[in-house]
Amino acid sequence: MSIESNMLPIGFAMGVTYRKLSALFQQRLSAHGITPEQWSALYHIDCAQGLIQREIAERTSKDKPTTTRILDHLEKKGLIYKKAGDRDRRSFLVYSTELGQEVIRVTTPIEDSMTAEVKACMSEEEYAIMMDLLLRIQRHIGGKLGHTEQVED
């Protein structure tokens, strides 16, 4: 490990890494007309049909206004639809459309390629250690913020 890497603030290093990964994912998704944020929400909706907005926000680690904006974009693109909830008419259940399901089917290999890109510069053991450390940091900092849920994205 170089001296320079020890002097680099962790937030800066993680932020730069996130932005580079996100830019590459955006570049690879662009032909499908969907952003990484939209993809993440659509993916979670497709995996668990009938989620409410709060559940989508928790699973994507987004706040309510951002989640609302993402869902509005996905609905305008015809990738999701909303249905009033049976128990609470104020909340709605969110489902992926056939088009949304197709987008996820076609783009999931792109997400898989992102993992492959990261793994290309480290060993399997290093990757496992990195993921363990990232999840540990998420739990630790989440506890400081009063968040108990685990971040999945």
Residue frames relative to the residue before (quaternion, step in Angstrom):
aa qw qx qy qz dx dy dz
M 1.0000 0.0000 0.0000 0.0000 0.00 0.00 0.00
S 0.3716 -0.7482 0.5066 0.2130 3.56 -0.81 0.96
I 0.6359 -0.5180 0.4093 0.3997 3.55 -1.27 0.40
E 0.6193 0.5708 -0.3453 0.4140 3.58 0.99 -0.81
S 0.6769 0.4902 -0.3052 0.4564 3.59 0.93 -0.85
N 0.6369 0.5171 -0.3308 0.4664 3.60 1.12 -0.54
M 0.6920 0.4711 -0.2705 0.4753 3.57 1.17 -0.52
L 0.5581 0.6178 -0.3812 0.4018 3.59 1.24 -0.29
P 0.4436 -0.6903 0.4904 0.2936 3.63 -0.72 0.96
I 0.5554 -0.6525 0.4084 0.3147 3.58 -0.90 0.99
G 0.6478 0.5262 -0.3262 0.4438 3.59 0.91 -0.85
F 0.6464 0.5133 -0.3114 0.4709 3.56 1.01 -0.82
A 0.6724 0.5020 -0.3001 0.4537 3.58 0.86 -0.98
M 0.6830 0.4690 -0.2924 0.4775 3.59 0.91 -0.89
G 0.6397 0.5388 -0.3226 0.4432 3.58 1.02 -0.78
V 0.6576 0.4961 -0.3063 0.4770 3.57 0.93 -0.90
T 0.6506 0.5153 -0.3148 0.4605 3.57 0.94 -0.88
Y 0.6450 0.5166 -0.3148 0.4670 3.58 0.92 -0.90
R 0.6819 0.4928 -0.3022 0.4481 3.61 0.83 -0.95
K 0.6541 0.5024 -0.3187 0.4671 3.60 1.00 -0.73
L 0.6501 0.4953 -0.3142 0.4830 3.60 0.96 -0.83
S 0.6593 0.5139 -0.3011 0.4589 3.56 0.96 -0.89
A 0.6472 0.5134 -0.3193 0.4643 3.59 0.98 -0.82
L 0.6520 0.4997 -0.3169 0.4741 3.61 0.98 -0.79
F 0.6441 0.5078 -0.3132 0.4787 3.59 0.99 -0.85
Q 0.6345 0.5256 -0.3218 0.4666 3.59 0.98 -0.86
Q 0.6445 0.5289 -0.3114 0.4560 3.56 0.93 -0.91
R 0.7119 0.4552 -0.2582 0.4683 3.58 0.90 -0.92
L 0.6829 0.4727 -0.2841 0.4791 3.61 1.15 -0.57
S 0.4979 0.7249 -0.4054 0.2497 3.60 1.14 -0.60
A 0.6300 0.5426 -0.3410 0.4386 3.60 1.02 -0.69
H 0.6981 0.4528 -0.2578 0.4910 3.59 1.24 -0.43
G 0.4647 -0.7328 0.4065 0.2860 3.59 1.31 0.16
I 0.6223 0.5079 -0.3431 0.4870 3.57 1.10 0.69
T 0.3731 -0.7219 0.5404 0.2185 3.57 -1.07 0.76
P 0.6616 -0.4901 0.3661 0.4336 3.61 -1.21 0.26
E 0.6344 0.5237 -0.3329 0.4609 3.63 0.99 -0.77
Q 0.6686 0.4854 -0.2915 0.4820 3.56 0.93 -0.91
W 0.6242 0.5464 -0.3352 0.4465 3.57 1.00 -0.82
S 0.6563 0.5233 -0.3138 0.4437 3.57 0.87 -0.95
A 0.6684 0.4810 -0.3024 0.4801 3.60 0.89 -0.90
L 0.6641 0.5032 -0.3053 0.4610 3.59 0.87 -0.94
Y 0.6213 0.5477 -0.3363 0.4483 3.58 0.98 -0.81
H 0.6944 0.4663 -0.2776 0.4725 3.59 0.84 -0.98
I 0.6211 0.5261 -0.3344 0.4749 3.60 1.05 -0.74
D 0.6810 0.4992 -0.2877 0.4521 3.56 0.89 -0.96
C 0.6668 0.5040 -0.2980 0.4611 3.59 1.04 -0.74
A 0.7992 0.1249 -0.0358 0.5868 3.59 1.06 -0.71
Q 0.1903 -0.8213 0.5314 0.0825 3.56 0.32 1.28
G 0.7984 0.3178 -0.2350 0.4543 3.56 -1.07 0.81
L 0.3318 0.7305 -0.5234 0.2871 3.58 1.13 0.56
I 0.3575 -0.6736 0.5825 0.2814 3.56 -1.23 0.40
Q 0.7152 -0.4803 0.2923 0.4152 3.57 -1.24 0.45
R 0.6310 0.5403 -0.3407 0.4403 3.62 0.94 -0.83
E 0.6585 0.5038 -0.3094 0.4656 3.60 0.96 -0.83
I 0.6343 0.5144 -0.3268 0.4757 3.58 1.02 -0.78
A 0.6374 0.5275 -0.3207 0.4611 3.59 0.96 -0.88
E 0.6676 0.4963 -0.3032 0.4648 3.60 0.92 -0.89
R 0.6972 0.4869 -0.2821 0.4440 3.59 0.86 -0.94
T 0.7402 0.3736 -0.2203 0.5138 3.59 1.13 -0.60
S 0.3776 -0.7481 0.4577 0.2972 3.59 1.34 -0.04
K 0.4613 0.6448 -0.4636 0.3956 3.56 0.95 0.94
D 0.4853 -0.6363 0.4988 0.3328 3.56 -1.19 0.46
K 0.7177 -0.4778 0.2938 0.4127 3.56 -1.29 0.33
P 0.6753 0.4853 -0.3325 0.4449 3.68 0.78 -0.84
T 0.6497 0.5064 -0.3201 0.4680 3.59 0.99 -0.80
T 0.6423 0.5197 -0.3164 0.4662 3.58 0.98 -0.85
T 0.6269 0.5337 -0.3297 0.4620 3.58 0.97 -0.85
R 0.6614 0.5097 -0.2997 0.4614 3.59 0.91 -0.94
I 0.6562 0.5080 -0.3080 0.4653 3.58 0.92 -0.91
L 0.6715 0.4959 -0.3014 0.4608 3.59 0.87 -0.93
D 0.6188 0.5392 -0.3415 0.4579 3.59 1.02 -0.74
H 0.6565 0.4992 -0.3059 0.4756 3.60 0.97 -0.87
L 0.6667 0.4992 -0.3081 0.4597 3.59 0.90 -0.88
E 0.6493 0.5103 -0.3180 0.4657 3.58 1.02 -0.76
K 0.6469 0.5190 -0.3160 0.4608 3.61 0.98 -0.83
K 0.6813 0.4717 -0.2738 0.4883 3.57 1.13 -0.68
G 0.4841 -0.6918 0.4158 0.3380 3.57 1.28 -0.07
L 0.4725 0.7008 -0.4187 0.3322 3.58 1.22 0.42
I 0.7755 0.1502 -0.0951 0.6058 3.58 1.25 -0.42
Y 0.0962 -0.7465 0.6428 0.1427 3.53 -1.36 0.10
K 0.3345 -0.7364 0.5626 0.1711 3.53 -1.23 0.63
K 0.0904 -0.7755 0.6244 0.0247 3.52 -1.10 0.78
A 0.5261 -0.6362 0.4557 0.3329 3.61 -0.91 0.88
G 0.4782 -0.6763 0.4856 0.2797 3.54 -1.03 0.82
D 0.5386 -0.6389 0.4481 0.3176 3.57 -1.11 0.68
R 0.7386 0.4166 -0.2277 0.4786 3.58 0.91 -0.93
D 0.7990 0.1197 -0.0375 0.5881 3.58 0.95 -0.85
R 0.3184 -0.7865 0.5035 0.1628 3.58 -0.33 1.26
R 0.6019 0.5712 -0.3693 0.4185 3.62 1.18 -0.38
S 0.7159 0.3655 -0.2507 0.5395 3.58 1.13 -0.52
F 0.2239 -0.7701 0.5820 0.1343 3.54 -1.19 0.50
L 0.4073 -0.6786 0.5625 0.2393 3.49 -1.26 0.58
V 0.2366 -0.7911 0.5545 0.1034 3.57 -0.97 0.86
Y 0.0640 -0.7925 0.6059 -0.0266 3.54 -0.93 1.05
S 0.4176 -0.6605 0.5478 0.2988 3.57 -1.17 0.51
T 0.4204 -0.6730 0.5493 0.2620 3.54 -1.16 0.71
E 0.6929 -0.4190 0.3469 0.4733 3.57 -1.28 -0.02
L 0.6373 0.5179 -0.3239 0.4697 3.58 1.03 -0.81
G 0.6452 0.5200 -0.3161 0.4619 3.59 0.97 -0.83
Q 0.6447 0.5166 -0.3111 0.4699 3.56 1.01 -0.83
E 0.6429 0.5146 -0.3132 0.4731 3.56 1.05 -0.78
V 0.6289 0.5260 -0.3376 0.4624 3.61 0.97 -0.82
I 0.6618 0.4886 -0.3136 0.4743 3.60 0.90 -0.84
R 0.6379 0.5334 -0.3327 0.4448 3.60 0.94 -0.85
V 0.7162 0.4517 -0.2451 0.4721 3.58 0.94 -0.92
T 0.7623 0.4099 -0.2095 0.4549 3.60 1.00 -0.75
T 0.4818 0.6661 -0.4507 0.3479 3.61 1.17 -0.23
P 0.6271 0.5142 -0.3622 0.4596 3.66 0.96 -0.62
I 0.5897 0.5497 -0.3748 0.4578 3.62 1.14 -0.50
E 0.6372 0.4992 -0.3204 0.4920 3.58 0.98 -0.84
D 0.6356 0.5242 -0.3265 0.4633 3.60 0.96 -0.82
S 0.6398 0.5312 -0.3262 0.4496 3.59 1.04 -0.74
M 0.5860 0.5646 -0.3727 0.4460 3.59 1.16 -0.50
T 0.6316 0.5076 -0.3199 0.4909 3.57 1.00 -0.81
A 0.6463 0.5227 -0.3169 0.4568 3.57 0.95 -0.87
E 0.6260 0.5391 -0.3375 0.4512 3.61 1.01 -0.77
V 0.6627 0.4877 -0.3046 0.4798 3.57 0.94 -0.88
K 0.6791 0.4985 -0.2931 0.4521 3.58 0.90 -0.92
A 0.5691 0.6228 -0.3782 0.3812 3.61 1.17 -0.50
C 0.7508 0.3751 -0.2247 0.4950 3.61 1.12 -0.48
M 0.7568 0.2611 -0.1971 0.5658 3.60 1.21 0.37
S 0.5724 -0.5745 0.4534 0.3699 3.54 -1.29 0.26
E 0.6674 -0.4711 0.3831 0.4312 3.58 -1.32 0.22
E 0.6446 0.5219 -0.3182 0.4592 3.57 0.99 -0.84
E 0.6564 0.4998 -0.3153 0.4689 3.60 0.93 -0.85
Y 0.6301 0.5338 -0.3295 0.4576 3.57 1.03 -0.79
A 0.6596 0.5059 -0.3040 0.4655 3.59 0.92 -0.91
I 0.6453 0.5055 -0.3124 0.4801 3.58 0.99 -0.84
M 0.6454 0.5243 -0.3229 0.4520 3.60 0.91 -0.91
M 0.6729 0.4900 -0.3042 0.4632 3.60 0.87 -0.93
D 0.6306 0.5242 -0.3314 0.4666 3.59 0.99 -0.80
L 0.6756 0.4946 -0.2921 0.4623 3.57 0.91 -0.91
L 0.6455 0.5182 -0.3259 0.4567 3.60 0.94 -0.82
L 0.6684 0.4856 -0.2995 0.4772 3.59 0.94 -0.86
R 0.6246 0.5275 -0.3359 0.4677 3.58 1.06 -0.71
I 0.6430 0.5076 -0.3157 0.4787 3.59 0.97 -0.84
Q 0.6383 0.5320 -0.3279 0.4496 3.60 0.94 -0.89
R 0.6755 0.4833 -0.2980 0.4704 3.60 0.86 -0.93
H 0.6622 0.5217 -0.3049 0.4431 3.58 0.90 -0.93
I 0.7136 0.4281 -0.2548 0.4925 3.57 0.77 -1.03
G 0.6063 0.5497 -0.3503 0.4556 3.59 1.06 -0.70
G 0.6336 0.5267 -0.3205 0.4674 3.58 1.05 -0.75
K 0.6379 0.5203 -0.3191 0.4696 3.58 1.05 -0.74
L 0.7050 0.4393 -0.2443 0.5004 3.56 1.17 -0.67
G 0.5157 -0.6498 0.4097 0.3795 3.56 1.28 -0.17
H 0.5037 0.6140 -0.4361 0.4233 3.60 1.25 0.43
T 0.1820 -0.8024 0.5596 0.0994 3.55 -0.83 0.94
E 0.5783 0.5961 -0.3949 0.3928 3.60 1.16 -0.35
Q 0.4294 -0.6813 0.5332 0.2590 3.52 -1.21 0.57
V 0.4023 -0.7018 0.5357 0.2423 3.54 -0.95 0.90
E 0.2369 -0.8022 0.5358 0.1153 3.58 -0.85 0.98
D 0.7169 0.4563 -0.2719 0.4516 3.61 1.08 -0.53
